[in-house]
Amino acid sequence: MAEAEESPGDPGTASPRPLFAGLSDISISQDIPVEGEITIPMKSRIREFDSSTLNESVRNTIMRDLKAVGKKFMHVLYPRKSNTLLRDWDLWGPLILCVTLALMLQRDSVDSEKDGGPQFAEVFVIVWFGAVTITLNSKLLGGNISFFQSLCVLGYCILPLTVAMLICRLVLLADPGPVNFMVRLFVVIVMFAWSIVASTAFLADSQPPNRRALAVYPVFLFYFVISWMILTFTPQ
């Protein structure tokens, strides 16, 4: 059976056209703009300008930092496992607590060389040198915490002991005696335990499980020395 020959003039039997052959026939209207600018929209610019801290006032900057320090104080007063102190670390809070504690540990004696109490520089050096030593020990034990994160946690956890020093100063206004000492001893022990619990709640998970005791022991000694200075303090 013979096949019918295809006629070149028959539209039904014409060969298929190329796939993109019709694109050349498309013309762009002159009314449609084809030019543009690669620029940031004005709303995005305004939003970025508002979120920048370089253009805010000094008062807003101070209030923002004070609120951040206050939130970290609340985390220490109610210790729980949280990464707030580690994620948003700062040294403003530790500096404030260290200066406050050093000022309250100053004796009322005019001749500071004969009173035998710790001087401002001595307290300052003990606190920061102890914190740096604990941080280096933590890093040597394989802890996954940065240097300044550890300083932040150790500094903020002095808050209970600073409160203990304030209470002891008020108790010392009364007549000295056994009851006075027992009250101060009880306050210092409670606040000492509070500092230990708060600091370990933030630092324990950053240490290897088999070395946590080696990391916590220097923390215990650090807060014990500060507690001893508070307990043995006398105004004159």
C-alpha positions in Angstrom: 0.0 0.0 0.0 1.6 3.2 -1.1 2.0 6.1 1.3 0.6 9.5 0.3 3.3 11.9 -0.6 3.3 15.1 1.4 2.6 18.2 -0.6 4.7 21.3 0.3 1.7 23.5 -0.2 -0.6 21.6 2.1 -0.8 23.4 5.5 -1.9 20.2 7.3 1.3 18.4 6.3 3.8 21.4 6.8 7.0 20.7 8.7 7.0 21.9 12.4 8.5 25.3 13.1 11.5 25.8 15.6 10.5 26.1 19.3 11.7 29.7 19.8 11.1 30.9 16.3 8.2 33.2 17.4 10.1 35.2 19.9 11.6 37.5 17.3 8.1 38.6 16.5 7.4 39.9 20.0 7.9 43.7 20.3 8.1 45.6 23.6 5.7 48.5 23.8 7.3 51.9 24.2 5.0 52.6 27.2 6.4 49.8 29.3 9.5 51.0 31.2 12.4 48.5 31.1 14.9 50.5 33.0 15.3 50.6 36.8 17.6 51.2 39.8 19.0 48.6 42.2 18.4 50.6 45.3 17.2 49.9 48.8 13.5 50.8 49.3 12.8 53.9 51.4 10.9 51.9 54.0 13.9 49.5 54.4 16.2 52.5 54.8 14.0 54.0 57.5 13.8 50.7 59.4 17.5 50.3 59.3 18.0 53.8 60.5 15.7 53.3 63.4 17.3 50.1 64.5 20.8 51.5 64.4 22.3 52.4 67.8 24.8 54.9 66.4 22.2 57.6 66.1 20.4 57.1 69.4 20.7 59.6 72.3 23.1 59.0 75.2 20.1 58.7 77.5 18.6 55.9 75.5 21.9 54.1 75.3 22.3 54.3 79.1 18.8 53.2 79.8 19.1 50.2 77.4 22.3 49.1 79.0 20.9 49.5 82.5 17.8 47.4 81.6 20.1 44.7 80.2 22.2 44.7 83.4 19.0 44.5 85.5 17.7 41.5 83.6 21.0 39.7 84.2 20.7 40.5 87.9 17.3 38.9 87.9 18.8 35.8 86.3 21.3 35.6 89.2 18.7 36.1 91.9 16.5 33.4 90.4 19.2 31.0 89.1 18.1 28.6 86.4 19.7 27.0 83.4 19.8 29.8 80.9 22.1 31.1 78.2 21.3 34.8 78.7 24.5 35.6 80.6 26.5 33.6 78.1 24.9 34.9 74.9 24.6 38.6 75.8 27.6 38.9 78.0 28.9 42.3 79.3 31.3 43.5 82.0 29.3 46.5 83.2 27.5 44.5 85.9 30.6 42.8 87.3 32.4 46.2 87.3 29.5 47.8 89.3 29.4 44.9 91.8 33.1 44.9 92.3 33.4 48.6 92.9 30.4 48.5 95.3 31.8 45.6 97.2 35.2 47.2 97.5 33.7 50.5 98.7 31.7 48.7 101.4 34.7 46.8 102.6 36.5 50.0 103.4 36.9 50.7 107.1 36.0 53.9 108.8 39.4 54.4 110.2 41.2 57.6 109.1 44.6 56.0 109.1 44.0 53.3 106.5 47.5 51.9 106.9 46.9 50.7 110.5 43.3 49.4 110.4 44.4 46.1 108.8 41.4 45.9 106.5 41.5 45.3 102.7 42.1 48.3 100.6 40.1 49.2 97.5 42.8 48.0 95.2 43.3 44.8 97.1 39.6 43.8 96.8 39.6 44.9 93.2 42.6 42.7 92.4 41.4 39.7 94.3 38.0 39.7 92.5 39.4 40.1 89.0 42.5 38.0 89.5 40.4 35.2 90.9 37.9 35.4 88.1 40.7 35.4 85.4 42.3 32.3 87.1 39.0 30.4 87.2 38.4 31.3 83.5 41.9 30.0 82.5 41.3 26.8 84.5 38.0 26.3 82.7 39.6 26.7 79.3 42.4 24.3 80.2 39.9 21.7 81.3 38.3 21.9 77.8 35.4 24.1 78.5 33.4 25.4 75.5 32.9 28.9 77.0 34.7 32.1 75.9 37.0 34.1 78.2 34.7 37.1 78.6 31.6 34.9 79.0 33.2 33.2 82.0 34.2 36.6 83.5 30.7 37.9 83.0 29.1 34.9 84.8 31.6 35.0 87.7 31.2 38.7 88.1 27.4 38.8 88.0 27.2 36.0 90.6 28.9 38.2 93.1 25.6 39.9 93.5 24.4 37.7 96.4 27.6 38.4 98.3 27.3 42.1 97.7 23.8 41.9 99.2 25.3 40.0 102.1 27.9 42.8 102.6 25.1 45.4 102.7 23.2 43.4 105.3 26.3 42.9 107.4 27.0 46.6 107.3 23.5 47.3 108.6 23.8 44.6 111.3 27.1 46.0 112.5 25.3 49.2 113.3 23.9 47.4 116.4 26.0 46.5 119.4 28.5 43.8 118.7 28.1 40.4 120.3 27.5 36.7 119.7 24.0 37.3 118.3 25.4 39.9 115.9 28.0 37.5 114.7 25.6 34.6 114.3 23.3 36.7 112.2 26.1 37.8 109.9 27.4 34.2 109.7 23.9 33.0 108.7 23.6 35.7 106.0 27.0 35.1 104.6 26.5 31.3 104.4 23.2 31.6 102.6 24.5 34.2 100.1 27.7 32.1 99.6 25.6 29.1 98.7 23.4 31.3 96.4 26.5 32.4 94.5 27.7 28.9 94.1 24.4 27.6 92.8 23.9 30.5 90.5 27.4 30.3 88.9 27.3 26.5 88.5 23.9 26.8 86.9 25.4 28.8 84.1 28.9 27.2 83.9 28.3 23.5 84.6 27.1 22.6 81.1 30.1 24.3 79.5 32.5 21.7 81.0 33.1 18.1 80.1 31.0 15.8 82.3 34.1 14.0 83.8 35.8 17.4 84.7 33.0 19.4 86.2 34.2 18.8 89.8 37.6 20.2 88.8 36.0 23.3 87.3 33.6 23.9 90.2 36.2 23.6 93.0 38.1 26.8 92.1 34.7 28.6 91.9 34.0 27.4 95.5 37.3 28.8 96.7 36.8 32.1 94.8 33.5 32.9 96.5 34.7 31.5 99.8 37.5 34.0 99.9 35.1 36.9 99.2 32.7 35.5 101.9 35.5 35.3 104.4 36.4 39.0 103.8 32.8 39.9 104.3 32.4 37.9 107.5 35.6 39.1 109.1 34.9 42.8 108.3 34.6 45.2 111.2 33.9 48.9 110.8 36.8 50.0 113.0 
